[in-house]
Amino acid sequence: MSEFKDKVVVITGAGGGLGKSHALEFALRGAKVVVNDLGGSGDGVGASDMADEVVNEIKEKGGIAIASKASVSDPAGAKSIIDDAVAEFGTVDILVNNAGILRDKTFKKMPLEDWDIVMDVHLNGTAYVTHAAWPIMYEKNYGRIVLTSSTSGIYGNFGQSNYGAAKMGMLGLMNVLAMEGRSKNINVNVLSPAAATRLINTIPGREVDLDNPDPMSHPKLVTPAVLLMCSEDGPTGKVIQAGNGRFSTAAVFNNVDLEFGGDVTYEELLAKKDQLLDMSEATEGWTWRTEMMKKAAEKKD
């Protein structure tokens, strides 16, 4: 029997691409799925019945699913996604935040409206839906949450300052929620995927044939990482990169602190600039400041 049988799984942006792949796989394994998708275009315009189409496909295969067409970027809409899950299935066990749009331009040419809408859908939308699900998971001492990031945020990508900022924000949100959820058996992780989806077709020069995609860029090659993060014995506080049949973990590294004592001048720091910037012997882990924050969090409920 699948460990996901009868789990209630909410997936945002599940009308196509990665989200659809996640939804189909969870449903295949016996989960009850809420397929959320406003159904807009890749740049966030309009609406459609994409969610219904995925639900129909799940039901045709014998699965259980309902559709939600609410916008994650609206706090009331985000809450309604979770409310629908509870009304239909009684609870929420797993939340995969996947909804997203692109409005790519260089920072110099980017209207602030393009900045705002991308931040609203990706970062705020993720926070809104997670905030609605969090009390349910907290009270029942169980939850699995995935936030979807990108190499554009972790490493940077030309022309994607809005998207990159939102996607790097996922790591900050995950770091805190993983701490706050640890005592309540709520695992929170970040996915950094690579796949051929309709969002790729909004990037000039990056068009892909979605009807005949490269098999190695299919979204289904990312989905196993999502199931791993949502499993009973899955990790928490991790960034897993997945795509093209490859999987890896990304992490923050620190080099050894330069210690000057109670007083230091710019000239003294400048004299050790090369040592400060040398990452050749850096190791994964906490700096002294974050270690203190971690210990403080462990003392709280």
Residue pairs with C-beta under 8 A, 6 or more apart in sequence:
1 30
2 29
2 30
3 29
3 231
3 232
4 26
4 29
4 30
4 31
4 94
4 227
4 230
5 29
5 30
5 31
6 30
6 31
6 32
7 26
7 30
7 31
7 32
7 93
7 94
8 31
8 32
8 34
8 85
8 89
8 90
8 91
8 92
8 93
8 94
9 23
9 26
9 31
9 32
9 33
9 34
9 93
9 94
9 95
9 96
9 230
10 33
10 34
10 36
10 81
10 82
10 85
10 92
10 94
10 95
10 96
10 129
10 133
11 19
11 22
11 23
11 26
11 33
11 34
11 35
11 36
11 95
11 96
11 98
12 19
12 36
12 37
12 72
12 81
12 96
12 97
12 98
12 99
12 125
12 129
13 19
13 36
13 37
13 72
13 98
13 99
13 100
14 20
14 22
14 23
14 33
14 35
14 36
14 37
14 51
14 54
14 98
15 35
15 37
15 39
15 48
15 50
15 51
15 53
15 54
16 37
16 50
16 54
16 197
16 198
17 195
17 197
17 198
17 199
17 219
18 98
18 148
18 193
18 195
18 197
18 219
18 222
18 223
19 35
19 37
19 96
19 98
19 99
20 35
20 54
20 219
21 218
21 219
21 220
21 222
21 223
22 96
22 98
22 223
22 226
23 33
23 35
23 54
23 58
23 65
24 54
24 57
24 58
24 61
25 220
25 223
25 226
25 227
26 33
26 94
26 227
27 33
27 58
27 61
27 63
27 64
27 65
28 61
28 63
29 227
30 63
31 64
31 94
32 64
32 65
32 88
32 89
33 58
33 63
33 64
33 65
33 66
34 65
34 66
34 67
34 68
34 81
34 84
34 85
34 88
34 89
35 51
35 54
35 55
35 58
35 65
35 66
35 67
35 68
36 51
36 67
36 68
36 69
36 70
36 72
36 81
36 99
37 50
37 51
37 54
37 67
37 68
37 69
37 99
38 47
38 69
38 70
38 71
38 72
38 99
39 46
39 47
39 48
39 49
39 50
39 51
39 69
40 46
40 47
40 48
40 101
42 101
42 102
42 198
42 199
42 201
42 202
43 101
43 102
43 103
43 202
44 101
44 103
44 117
44 121
47 69
49 69
51 67
51 68
51 69
52 67
54 65
54 67
55 65
55 66
55 67
58 64
58 65
59 65
66 84
66 85
66 88
68 80
68 81
68 84
70 77
70 78
70 80
70 81
70 84
71 77
71 78
71 125
72 78
72 81
72 97
72 99
72 121
72 125
72 126
72 128
72 129
73 117
73 120
73 121
73 124
73 125
73 128
74 128
75 128
78 125
78 128
78 129
78 131
78 132
79 128
79 132
81 129
81 132
82 92
82 129
82 132
82 133
82 136
83 132
85 91
85 92
86 92
86 136
91 136
91 140
92 133
92 136
92 137
92 143
93 137
93 142
93 143
93 144
94 143
94 144
94 145
94 146
94 230
95 129
95 130
95 133
95 143
95 144
95 145
95 146
96 145
96 146
96 148
96 226
96 230
97 125
97 126
97 129
97 130
97 145
97 146
97 147
97 148
98 146
98 148
99 121
99 122
99 125
99 126
100 121
100 122
100 148
100 199
101 117
101 118
101 121
101 122
101 199
102 118
102 160
102 163
102 199
102 202
102 203
103 110
103 114
103 117
103 118
103 162
103 163
104 159
104 160
104 163
104 202
104 203
104 204
105 111
105 114
105 159
106 158
106 159
106 161
107 161
110 161
110 162
114 162
115 161
115 162
118 162
118 163
118 166
119 162
119 165
119 166
122 163
122 166
122 167
122 169
122 170
123 165
123 166
123 169
123 170
123 173
126 147
126 148
126 170
126 173
127 173
130 145
130 147
130 173
130 177
133 143
133 145
134 143
134 177
134 181
134 186
136 143
137 143
137 145
137 181
137 184
137 186
138 181
138 184
138 186
141 184
141 185
142 184
142 185
142 186
143 181
143 184
143 185
143 186
143 187
144 186
144 187
144 229
144 230
144 231
144 234
145 177
145 181
145 186
145 187
145 188
145 189
146 188
146 189
146 190
146 191
146 226
146 229
146 230
147 170
147 173
147 174
147 188
147 189
147 190
147 191
148 167
148 170
148 190
148 191
148 192
148 193
149 167
149 168
149 170
149 171
149 190
149 191
149 192
149 239
150 157
150 163
150 164
150 167
150 192
150 193
151 157
151 192
151 194
151 241
152 160
152 163
152 164
152 167
153 163
153 164
153 165
153 166
153 167
153 168
153 169
153 170
153 171
154 167
154 168
154 171
154 192
154 239
154 250
156 164
157 163
157 164
170 190
171 190
171 239
174 188
174 189
174 190
174 237
174 239
175 237
177 186
177 188
178 187
178 188
178 189
178 236
178 237
179 237
179 294
179 297
180 186
180 297
181 187
181 188
181 236
182 236
183 301
186 236
187 229
187 230
187 234
187 235
187 236
188 236
188 237
189 229
189 234
189 235
189 236
189 237
189 238
189 239
189 240
190 238
190 239
190 240
191 222
191 225
191 226
191 229
191 240
191 242
192 239
192 240
192 241
192 242
192 250
193 219
193 222
193 225
193 241
193 242
193 243
194 217
194 222
194 241
194 242
194 243
194 244
195 217
195 218
195 219
195 221
195 222
195 243
196 208
196 210
196 213
196 214
196 217
196 218
196 219
197 210
197 219
198 210
200 206
200 207
200 208
201 207
201 208
201 210
208 214
208 217
216 244
216 245
217 243
217 244
221 242
221 243
221 244
221 245
222 242
222 243
224 242
224 247
225 240
225 242
225 247
228 234
228 235
228 240
229 235
229 238
229 240
238 249
238 251
239 249
239 250
239 251
240 247
240 248
240 249
240 250
241 247
241 248
241 249
241 250
251 284
252 284
253 279
253 282
253 283
253 284
253 285
254 282
254 283
254 285
254 286
254 287
255 276
255 278
255 279
255 281
255 282
256 281
257 287
257 288
258 269
258 272
258 275
258 276
260 268
260 269
269 276
286 294
